[in-house]
């Protein structure tokens, strides 16, 4: 991203900030969507993060690090959104009925299984997984974004992988025992 544009936004130039926000928005939304697993909640978290970015932008010392810094603010907004929405049922998006299903039932079931396992992770573990596997950030970058030591990032990724694997294996055992008792 253009350093001069960021510096203008830091100085209060609203048009420059609009350009910065427009550039960041798709990546922020993608990360929020993957952490929160809910389009409405992701949109709310991104909006909150953009407000925080605008408010705190003058304090950003290294304009070239705006993306990592923005992820940090976004992850905090996602945590806040999860706390607000705790106890509410998840919003299930309605998909258009195009008449043709291009995915096998098996792949839908696999994706469903992975989704359930991912939802059981804490928001801290989800954030580490999303930043590592979706945004392809290094462990050091994730540590900077989350404001934790690298060892904590390693631990969160390890725990998340182990938890997802255990949940998928438990689903497979349940399906197997259900199939053999029928």
DRENDO-1510 file (C-alpha; in Angstrom, 1 decimal, always signed):
<recs>
REC; n; res; u; v; w
REC; 1; UNK; +0.0; +0.0; +0.0 .
REC; 2; UNK; +1.2; +3.5; -0.8 .
REC; 3; UNK; +3.0; +5.0; +2.2 .
REC; 4; UNK; +2.2; +8.5; +1.2 .
REC; 5; UNK; -1.5; +7.7; +1.1 .
REC; 6; UNK; -1.3; +6.2; +4.6 .
REC; 7; UNK; +0.6; +9.2; +5.9 .
REC; 8; UNK; -2.1; +11.5; +4.4 .
REC; 9; UNK; -4.8; +9.4; +6.2 .
REC; 10; UNK; -2.8; +9.7; +9.4 .
REC; 11; UNK; -2.9; +13.4; +9.0 .
REC; 12; UNK; -6.7; +13.3; +8.9 .
REC; 13; UNK; -7.3; +13.3; +5.1 .
REC; 14; UNK; -10.7; +11.5; +4.8 .
REC; 15; UNK; -10.3; +10.7; +1.1 .
REC; 16; UNK; -6.9; +9.1; +1.7 .
REC; 17; UNK; -8.4; +7.1; +4.5 .
REC; 18; UNK; -11.3; +6.0; +2.3 .
REC; 19; UNK; -8.8; +4.7; -0.2 .
REC; 20; UNK; -6.8; +2.9; +2.5 .
REC; 21; UNK; -10.1; +1.4; +3.9 .
REC; 22; UNK; -11.2; +0.4; +0.4 .
REC; 23; UNK; -7.9; -1.4; -0.1 .
REC; 24; UNK; -8.0; -3.2; +3.3 .
REC; 25; UNK; -11.7; -4.1; +3.3 .
REC; 26; UNK; -11.7; -7.3; +1.2 .
REC; 27; UNK; -8.8; -8.8; +3.2 .
REC; 28; UNK; -10.3; -7.7; +6.6 .
REC; 29; UNK; -13.7; -9.1; +5.7 .
REC; 30; UNK; -12.2; -12.4; +4.5 .
REC; 31; UNK; -10.3; -12.9; +7.8 .
REC; 32; UNK; -13.4; -11.8; +9.9 .
REC; 33; UNK; -15.6; -14.2; +7.9 .
REC; 34; UNK; -13.3; -17.1; +8.5 .
REC; 35; UNK; -12.9; -16.3; +12.3 .
REC; 36; UNK; -16.6; -15.6; +12.9 .
REC; 37; UNK; -18.2; -17.9; +10.4 .
REC; 38; UNK; -21.1; -15.5; +10.0 .
REC; 39; UNK; -21.4; -12.9; +7.2 .
REC; 40; UNK; -23.4; -10.4; +9.3 .
REC; 41; UNK; -21.0; -10.7; +12.3 .
REC; 42; UNK; -18.0; -10.3; +10.0 .
REC; 43; UNK; -19.4; -7.2; +8.5 .
REC; 44; UNK; -20.0; -5.7; +11.9 .
REC; 45; UNK; -16.5; -6.6; +13.0 .
REC; 46; UNK; -14.9; -5.1; +9.9 .
REC; 47; UNK; -16.9; -1.9; +10.4 .
REC; 48; UNK; -15.8; -1.7; +14.1 .
REC; 49; UNK; -12.2; -2.4; +13.0 .
REC; 50; UNK; -12.3; +0.4; +10.4 .
REC; 51; UNK; -13.6; +2.8; +13.0 .
REC; 52; UNK; -10.8; +1.8; +15.3 .
REC; 53; UNK; -8.3; +2.1; +12.5 .
REC; 54; UNK; -9.4; +5.6; +11.7 .
REC; 55; UNK; -9.4; +6.6; +15.4 .
REC; 56; UNK; -5.9; +5.1; +16.1 .
REC; 57; UNK; -4.2; +5.7; +12.7 .
REC; 58; UNK; -2.3; +8.8; +13.9 .
REC; 59; UNK; -0.5; +6.6; +16.5 .
REC; 60; UNK; +0.7; +4.1; +13.9 .
REC; 61; UNK; +4.5; +4.6; +13.9 .
REC; 62; UNK; +5.3; +2.4; +10.9 .
REC; 63; UNK; +2.9; +3.1; +8.0 .
REC; 64; UNK; +4.3; +0.1; +6.0 .
REC; 65; UNK; +2.9; -2.2; +8.7 .
REC; 66; UNK; -0.6; -1.0; +8.4 .
REC; 67; UNK; -2.0; -4.4; +7.2 .
REC; 68; UNK; -0.6; -6.4; +10.2 .
REC; 69; UNK; -1.7; -3.6; +12.6 .
REC; 70; UNK; -5.2; -3.6; +11.0 .
REC; 71; UNK; -5.4; -7.4; +11.5 .
REC; 72; UNK; -4.7; -6.8; +15.2 .
REC; 73; UNK; -7.5; -4.4; +15.5 .
REC; 74; UNK; -9.8; -6.7; +13.5 .
REC; 75; UNK; -9.0; -9.7; +15.6 .
REC; 76; UNK; -10.0; -7.7; +18.7 .
REC; 77; UNK; -13.2; -6.6; +17.0 .
REC; 78; UNK; -13.9; -10.2; +16.2 .
REC; 79; UNK; -13.4; -11.2; +19.8 .
REC; 80; UNK; -15.8; -8.4; +20.9 .
REC; 81; UNK; -18.3; -9.6; +18.3 .
REC; 82; UNK; -18.2; -13.2; +19.5 .
REC; 83; UNK; -18.8; -12.0; +23.1 .
REC; 84; UNK; -21.8; -9.9; +21.9 .
REC; 85; UNK; -23.3; -12.8; +20.0 .
REC; 86; UNK; -22.6; -15.6; +22.5 .
REC; 87; UNK; -25.8; -17.5; +23.1 .
REC; 88; UNK; -27.5; -16.4; +19.8 .
REC; 89; UNK; -28.1; -19.0; +17.2 .
REC; 90; UNK; -25.8; -18.7; +14.2 .
REC; 91; UNK; -27.2; -17.1; +11.1 .
REC; 92; UNK; -27.5; -19.6; +8.3 .
REC; 93; UNK; -27.2; -17.9; +4.9 .
REC; 94; UNK; -29.8; -18.9; +2.3 .
REC; 95; UNK; -28.3; -20.0; -0.9 .
REC; 96; UNK; -30.1; -19.4; -4.2 .
REC; 97; UNK; -31.7; -22.5; -5.7 .
REC; 98; UNK; -30.0; -22.8; -9.0 .
REC; 99; UNK; -31.4; -26.3; -9.6 .
REC; 100; UNK; -27.9; -27.9; -10.1 .
REC; 101; UNK; -25.8; -29.2; -7.3 .
REC; 102; UNK; -22.1; -29.3; -8.3 .
REC; 103; UNK; -20.8; -30.9; -5.1 .
REC; 104; UNK; -21.0; -34.4; -4.0 .
REC; 105; UNK; -22.8; -35.2; -0.7 .
REC; 106; UNK; -19.5; -36.5; +0.7 .
REC; 107; UNK; -17.7; -33.2; +0.1 .
REC; 108; UNK; -20.6; -31.2; +1.7 .
REC; 109; UNK; -20.5; -33.6; +4.7 .
REC; 110; UNK; -16.7; -33.2; +5.0 .
REC; 111; UNK; -17.0; -29.4; +4.9 .
REC; 112; UNK; -19.9; -29.6; +7.4 .
REC; 113; UNK; -17.7; -31.7; +9.7 .
REC; 114; UNK; -14.8; -29.3; +9.4 .
REC; 115; UNK; -17.1; -26.3; +10.0 .
REC; 116; UNK; -18.4; -27.9; +13.2 .
REC; 117; UNK; -14.9; -28.6; +14.4 .
REC; 118; UNK; -13.8; -25.1; +13.6 .
REC; 119; UNK; -16.7; -23.5; +15.4 .
REC; 120; UNK; -15.7; -25.4; +18.6 .
REC; 121; UNK; -12.3; -23.6; +18.6 .
REC; 122; UNK; -11.9; -20.5; +20.8 .
REC; 123; UNK; -11.7; -17.2; +18.9 .
REC; 124; UNK; -7.9; -17.0; +19.7 .
REC; 125; UNK; -7.3; -20.4; +18.1 .
REC; 126; UNK; -9.5; -19.5; +15.1 .
REC; 127; UNK; -7.6; -16.2; +14.6 .
REC; 128; UNK; -4.3; -18.1; +14.6 .
REC; 129; UNK; -5.6; -20.7; +12.1 .
REC; 130; UNK; -7.1; -18.1; +9.8 .
REC; 131; UNK; -4.0; -15.8; +9.8 .
REC; 132; UNK; -1.7; -18.8; +9.2 .
REC; 133; UNK; -3.6; -20.9; +6.7 .
REC; 134; UNK; -5.8; -18.2; +5.0 .
REC; 135; UNK; -3.6; -15.1; +5.0 .
REC; 136; UNK; -0.4; -17.1; +4.9 .
REC; 137; UNK; +1.3; -15.1; +7.6 .
REC; 138; UNK; +4.5; -16.3; +9.2 .
REC; 139; UNK; +4.5; -17.3; +12.9 .
REC; 140; UNK; +6.4; -14.0; +13.7 .
REC; 141; UNK; +3.8; -12.0; +11.8 .
REC; 142; UNK; +0.9; -13.7; +13.6 .
REC; 143; UNK; +2.6; -13.1; +16.9 .
REC; 144; UNK; +2.9; -9.4; +16.1 .
REC; 145; UNK; -0.8; -9.2; +15.0 .
REC; 146; UNK; -2.1; -11.0; +18.0 .
REC; 147; UNK; +0.4; -9.4; +20.4 .
REC; 148; UNK; +1.6; -12.7; +21.8 .
REC; 149; UNK; +4.9; -14.6; +21.8 .
REC; 150; UNK; +5.7; -16.9; +18.9 .
REC; 151; UNK; +5.5; -19.9; +21.3 .
REC; 152; UNK; +1.9; -19.0; +22.0 .
REC; 153; UNK; +1.2; -18.9; +18.3 .
REC; 154; UNK; +2.8; -22.4; +17.8 .
REC; 155; UNK; +0.8; -23.7; +20.8 .
REC; 156; UNK; -2.5; -22.3; +19.4 .
REC; 157; UNK; -1.9; -23.7; +16.0 .
REC; 158; UNK; -1.0; -27.1; +17.5 .
REC; 159; UNK; -4.0; -27.1; +19.8 .
REC; 160; UNK; -6.3; -26.0; +17.0 .
REC; 161; UNK; -5.1; -28.8; +14.6 .
REC; 162; UNK; -5.3; -31.4; +17.3 .
REC; 163; UNK; -8.8; -30.2; +18.3 .
REC; 164; UNK; -10.1; -30.2; +14.7 .
REC; 165; UNK; -8.6; -33.7; +14.1 .
REC; 166; UNK; -10.2; -35.0; +17.3 .
REC; 167; UNK; -13.6; -33.6; +16.4 .
REC; 168; UNK; -13.5; -35.0; +12.9 .
REC; 169; UNK; -12.4; -38.4; +14.2 .
REC; 170; UNK; -15.2; -38.3; +16.8 .
REC; 171; UNK; -17.7; -37.5; +14.1 .
REC; 172; UNK; -16.3; -40.4; +12.0 .
REC; 173; UNK; -16.6; -42.8; +15.0 .
REC; 174; UNK; -20.2; -41.7; +15.7 .
REC; 175; UNK; -21.1; -42.1; +12.0 .
REC; 176; UNK; -19.5; -45.6; +11.9 .
REC; 177; UNK; -21.2; -46.7; +15.1 .
REC; 178; UNK; -24.6; -45.3; +13.8 .
REC; 179; UNK; -24.0; -47.2; +10.5 .
REC; 180; UNK; -23.1; -50.5; +12.2 .
REC; 181; UNK; -26.1; -50.4; +14.6 .
REC; 182; UNK; -28.7; -49.9; +11.9 .
</recs>
